[in-house]
Amino acid sequence: MPELIQTLKSMHEKEHNQRKFAASLKGIQIDDEAEEKKGTTFEDIKRKALGITASGDDVVSLQGSFAQDAGFGIGMGLGYSKE
């Protein structure tokens, strides 16, 4: 099964590269990075509303419901204190 998935991924990547090349011949620039939106997420807005100023990849952001979702809580193993 993993071989089939890898084959399908390779075929998809090959077709994407061919389409990207054909578009560039017509003068159309296709950016792969444009597909990934780096805007604000719902979690960022929720974190800001709760008064947490740390980014989502910082351990300080694991407070309240974010800590509970990550599996941490009072006495559940995250021995970090903000100074």
C-alpha positions as a LaTeX table, in Angstrom:
\begin{tabular}{lrrr}
\hline
Residue & $x$ (\AA) & $y$ (\AA) & $z$ (\AA) \\
\hline
Met1 & 0.00 & 0.00 & 0.00 \\
Pro2 & 2.78 & 2.54 & 0.75 \\
Glu3 & 4.23 & 1.86 & $-2.69$ \\
Leu4 & 0.89 & 2.70 & $-4.31$ \\
Ile5 & 0.59 & 5.94 & $-2.35$ \\
Gln6 & 4.14 & 6.93 & $-3.28$ \\
Thr7 & 3.44 & 6.12 & $-6.94$ \\
Leu8 & 0.33 & 8.30 & $-6.91$ \\
Lys9 & 2.23 & 11.15 & $-5.24$ \\
Ser10 & 4.96 & 10.89 & $-7.86$ \\
Met11 & 2.43 & 10.93 & $-10.69$ \\
His12 & 0.72 & 13.97 & $-9.18$ \\
Glu13 & 4.04 & 15.77 & $-8.81$ \\
Lys14 & 5.01 & 14.93 & $-12.41$ \\
Glu15 & 1.69 & 16.27 & $-13.74$ \\
His16 & 2.02 & 19.40 & $-11.61$ \\
Asn17 & 5.52 & 20.04 & $-12.96$ \\
Gln18 & 4.31 & 19.58 & $-16.54$ \\
Arg19 & 1.44 & 22.01 & $-15.99$ \\
Lys20 & 3.77 & 24.50 & $-14.34$ \\
Phe21 & 6.17 & 24.27 & $-17.30$ \\
Ala22 & 3.34 & 24.69 & $-19.83$ \\
Ala23 & 2.08 & 27.74 & $-17.93$ \\
Ser24 & 5.56 & 29.27 & $-17.85$ \\
Leu25 & 5.79 & 28.89 & $-21.64$ \\
Lys26 & 2.65 & 31.01 & $-21.89$ \\
Gly27 & 4.11 & 33.59 & $-19.53$ \\
Ile28 & 2.05 & 32.62 & $-16.53$ \\
Gln29 & 3.93 & 32.32 & $-13.27$ \\
Ile30 & 2.62 & 29.62 & $-10.92$ \\
Asp31 & 3.95 & 30.01 & $-7.39$ \\
Asp32 & 3.78 & 26.96 & $-5.18$ \\
Glu33 & 4.22 & 29.24 & $-2.16$ \\
Ala34 & 1.09 & 31.20 & $-3.09$ \\
Glu35 & $-0.98$ & 28.08 & $-2.44$ \\
Glu36 & 0.08 & 28.10 & 1.20 \\
Lys37 & $-1.68$ & 30.95 & 2.91 \\
Lys38 & 0.33 & 32.44 & 5.72 \\
Gly39 & $-2.50$ & 34.53 & 7.07 \\
Thr40 & $-4.00$ & 34.53 & 10.51 \\
Thr41 & $-5.51$ & 31.27 & 11.68 \\
Phe42 & $-8.46$ & 30.77 & 13.97 \\
Glu43 & $-6.11$ & 29.59 & 16.71 \\
Asp44 & $-4.10$ & 32.84 & 16.42 \\
Ile45 & $-7.24$ & 34.92 & 16.83 \\
Lys46 & $-8.44$ & 32.77 & 19.74 \\
Arg47 & $-5.03$ & 33.04 & 21.41 \\
Lys48 & $-5.09$ & 36.83 & 21.04 \\
Ala49 & $-8.63$ & 37.01 & 22.46 \\
Leu50 & $-7.52$ & 35.04 & 25.52 \\
Gly51 & $-4.68$ & 37.51 & 26.09 \\
Ile52 & $-1.88$ & 35.14 & 25.15 \\
Thr53 & 0.78 & 37.13 & 23.34 \\
Ala54 & 3.05 & 34.19 & 22.49 \\
Ser55 & 3.04 & 32.63 & 19.03 \\
Gly56 & 1.55 & 29.20 & 18.44 \\
Asp57 & 4.92 & 27.44 & 18.31 \\
Asp58 & 6.01 & 28.80 & 21.71 \\
Val59 & 5.55 & 26.75 & 24.87 \\
Val60 & 4.12 & 29.82 & 26.63 \\
Ser61 & 1.09 & 29.65 & 24.35 \\
Leu62 & 0.04 & 26.35 & 25.97 \\
Gln63 & $-2.39$ & 27.92 & 28.41 \\
Gly64 & $-6.04$ & 27.25 & 29.15 \\
Ser65 & $-7.88$ & 25.33 & 26.46 \\
Phe66 & $-4.74$ & 25.19 & 24.28 \\
Ala67 & $-2.95$ & 23.26 & 27.04 \\
Gln68 & $-5.93$ & 20.96 & 27.44 \\
Asp69 & $-6.04$ & 20.28 & 23.69 \\
Ala70 & $-2.32$ & 19.49 & 23.69 \\
Gly71 & $-2.77$ & 17.09 & 26.60 \\
Phe72 & $-1.29$ & 19.33 & 29.27 \\
Gly73 & $-3.01$ & 20.77 & 32.27 \\
Ile74 & $-2.51$ & 21.36 & 35.95 \\
Gly75 & $-0.29$ & 18.57 & 37.22 \\
Met76 & $-0.19$ & 16.84 & 33.83 \\
Gly77 & 3.47 & 17.24 & 32.97 \\
Leu78 & 4.36 & 20.66 & 31.57 \\
Gly79 & 6.80 & 21.96 & 34.16 \\
Tyr80 & 7.28 & 25.45 & 32.73 \\
Ser81 & 6.68 & 28.73 & 34.47 \\
Lys82 & 6.66 & 32.16 & 32.88 \\
Glu83 & 9.02 & 34.62 & 34.59 \\
\hline
\end{tabular}
